[in-house]
Amino acid sequence: MNECLKVKKNNCKNCYKCIRNCPIKAISFNLNQASIVQDECVLCGRCYVCCPQHAKVIRDDLPTAKRLLEEAAPVYASIAPSFAAGFPGVSIEAMKEALCALGFDGVEETAVGATIVKAHYQQLIDSGVQPIVISSCCHTVNVLIQRYYPEALKYLAKVQSPMQAHSASIKREHPGVKTVFFGPCISKKDEADKYPDIVDCVISFEGLSAWLAAEGVELHLEEVMQPGGRARLFPVEGGIIRSLGVYHKDYRYLTICGMDQCMAALEDICAGRISDRCFIEMSACEGSCIGGPVMSSGKFSPISSALYIEKQAGNTDFQIDMPDAALLDKTIAPQPVHTPKLDEQTIAEALLRIGKSKPEDELDCGSCGYDTCREKVVATISGKSEEVMCMPYLMERAQSFSDIIISNSLSAVVAMNEKLQIQQINAAGCRLFNIGEQKKVLGKHISMILDPEPFLEVLETSQDIHEQKVYLAEYAIHVSLSVIHDTTFHVVLAIMRDITEKETAREIKEARDQRTIEITDKVIEKQMATVQEIASLLGETTAETKIALSKLKETLRNE
């Protein structure tokens, strides 16, 4: 089966935001690229919503839906009641009109299926066979329990979701039809895959918006909306409980929304800390389905979205033919995720590799995406993360490398702020300027040890100096000076290489060459005078001889 959610590698920028937002850490990193661990993911969609580079891609089932419409069998649309929040101001009648324009033979509300489901929930509560009843509408919650809290599986209502109940109802009423579900949820695609005989295709509200736009179908807005069945409340927080209408006196009714809250509640349930009889409406999304990851509007507004749903809902139920309870049964088997058991020594060794040798080194800063350093190294050992994902470790290592390089450099290095106050000076600098201890000059102005003129010039002109030969008279040394102004970090860096020995040797050679030239010059002058006398006696010109000797003289000077 095709993956419902995957990563577009070219877009992934190694930011770790998806792992920070994934409540179960079903993201692995390899060679600085994220990938979704399909066997661990529960398709809550948080990585999809938070990804700043849009690197998470939802499977496009629009071609499947279009192909169904081209085939001979009639195709019915089941539209989730949360559409009222995703398409504000659009009534169910306007939505039906738009979907029929796309080619659907019939359009019905998934809230009809929700009416069937809530009636079965009521029967389950009234029977009292389960002390705790967890709603089964949210496929992400179902998978979360299957994979991470299998001990709570006995409390999960083995009842079809409204999407399934409605699609099955349509197929019983209209044999041979195909069904396409529209909703705000990624995990419904996976639910349809796992129960292929019920729902034929799932399209998100985002996908529906794009489809309508591509076909030029407009949605008509209405100021006044006719309320329908109260099962339309299902997608809002507490909506399932509100739609029940009748409450059993022996049960408490609780609403849990959001992955973190669901996980905390399941921890309590599995630990046996819940002694009261409870019906728990559980949804993986904040605010329930109206906070789904693929709502058409793209942003969840808890108040206005809930109000749109309220306008669509009524105080009575849809008229339905209640199917036999057996037709609503749903098989939800445990699928526990294997968690590696690691001994303390293995974890300690992994921590040491990222510079954490003692408990206080474990900052638990969360920059890698994991809540604790120990959780992070367990993921590294399991192959899901890399050591370099630890930001403090990378910074300390980079700083360490920088310090090692600077400390062991044969050149003097002085780092200053833009006020030319010394922030750092290495050992070579201390030796060059006869400074006993580094701390004597830290925080002092550079003029304490050097002429500030070159540094002021670099700050004023924004032109760095590269290997300029400078004689420091106060230290009687020659240096090759480079001055660099880093405007990003507001640092002025001076690098000085002692070239005194080289310059002294050059000066000695220049003095020796100069003396040689002077001696040669005198010899040439005397020889030219002699040649001129001889040439005069012979009556010959001295021009050619003079030119040749002058060239020889110039050659010696150049050397």
Disulfide bonds with the S-S distance in Angstrom:
none
